[in-house]
Amino acid sequence: MENKETDAAESSSMIVQDMDQLQKIFNQFDANKDGKISITELGDVLQAMGTRYSQEELQRVMGDIDTDCDGFINLSEFAALCRSSFDDATATIELRDAFDLYDQDKNGLISSSELHLVLNRLGMKCSEEDCARMICSVDSDGDGNVNFEEFRKMMNANSGSAK
């Protein structure tokens, strides 16, 4: 029982630390300290980070983030943006790990022979010719292999969430 209480305390402590960190980052964007980020403040921060957006692009970014449509980004909208960025990064890491499983020689490409080897190890019996056909179906650059971007497109298409 003590371990569960300790784990819960540590978990809530981490959430509080994350929220404190998030608040500090939010405050850096919120130049006039009014508790919300305006399109001008968003543009200023992005420019300071070395990226320039046109007014139209800023409007589009603001529209994506400003879910309550009040013209500003509040802390909860900012937190949701940060969570979705984290989720995307996690998904990319997991996808890279899956790609690396197939890329046996670690050359950044999955060949039909590597695909054949791994699928057979996983108990999926198929011929090397079948594997070559699978590769061909996603090989957009025609090199006879699947690179990470081709793998990503294939996985996103299969999950129904192409980006």
N, C-alpha and C positions, 0 to 999 in steps of 0.2 A: 504494500500500500504506500509506503514511504517513497518508493521509487516512482510510482505514478504521480504523486504530489510533486516530487522534485522535477520530474520531466515536464509537468504542466507549468510549474513555476519558471523553469528555464525557457520553455516555449513562449510564455507570455512575456518574459523578459526580452527575448529576441524580437518579438513583435513590437514591443515598446521602443527598443533601440532602432528598429527599422523605421518606425513612424517618426522618431526623433530625427533620424538621418533624412528621411523624406521631407520633413518639415523644413530642415535647414536648406535643402536643395531648392524647395519651393520658394523659400524666402529670398534666395539669391535671384530667382526669376522675378519675384514680386518687388520691383524697384521702389515703388511708392508706398509699400507696406500696407496696402488696403485689403489684404487677404484674398486677392484674386490677381490672375495674370491677364493683362490686356493683350491685344494683338500687337501693339507697339512694343510692350515689354518682351513678348515672345520673339519678335523680329530683332530687337536689340541683343538678346541673349544669343540667338542663332548667328547673328552677324559677329558677335564677339568670339564665337566658337569657330569662325572662319567660313561660314556658309551664308550665302546671300540668297534670299528668296524674294521674288516679285510680290507685289501686294496681292495679286490673284492667288499665288501659291500659299501665302500666309493665310488668306481667307479659307482656302481649302483645308490646310492643316488645322486651323482653329475650328472649322466645322466638324472635322473628324473627332477632335478632342472634347469640344464643348457640348456634352450630351444634353445639358438642360437648356441649351440655346439662349443663354442670357448674354452672350457676347464676351464672356470671360471664362478662364479656366480656374476652377476652385480646387481645393486640396484633394477632394475625393476624385475628381476627374483626372488630376495629375497623378494620383496614386494608381488609378486604373491604367493610365498610359504606361507608367513604369512597370506595372505587373505584366501588361501585354508584351512589353519589350523584353522582360525577363523570360516570359513563356516562349517567345520566338527564339531567344538565344538558347534556351534549354532544348527546344525542338531541333534546332540546328546541330547542337552537340550530339543529341541522340541519333540524328540522321547520319552524322559523320561517323559515329561509332558503328552503325549498321553498314555503312559503305565500307569502312575499314575491315569489317568481318569478311567481306567478299574480295577485297583487294589484297590477295594473299602475298604478292610480291612487293607491295607498298610503293607502287610506281604511280599511284593516282588514277589508275584505270582498272576497270573490271573487264577481263577478257572472257571469252566463251569457255575456255578451259578452267579458269578460276571459278566461274559461275557453276560449271559442271561439278567441280570438286566439292564446293561448299554445299550445293543442293543435295548431292549424294551423301555427304556426311550428315546432313540433316534428315536423311531417310527419304528424300524425294528422288525417286529413280527417274532419270531422264537422260537422253543421249546428248552427246556434245553437239550434234546437229540441232537438237531442240533448243539447246542453250544459245547456239549461234543465231537462231531465229528470234529468240527472246531479246538478245542484244541488238539485233538489227532493227527491231520494232521501236527501240528508244534511242538509237544511235543517230542523233541529229547531225553530227558533223561528218559521218560516214567513215570514221577511222577504224571501225570494227570492234570498238571497245565502248564502255560506258564510263564517262567521267563523272565527277561529283554533281555538276549542274544537271546533266542528263538524268542521273539517279534521283536528284531532288525533284525534277519535273515529273518523273515517273511516279514517285511516291506521293507527291501532292495530287496528281491526277487520280491515282488509285484511292486516295483517302477522300476525294471529292472536295478538297479545299485548295485548289491550285492558286498559287500566289503570283 
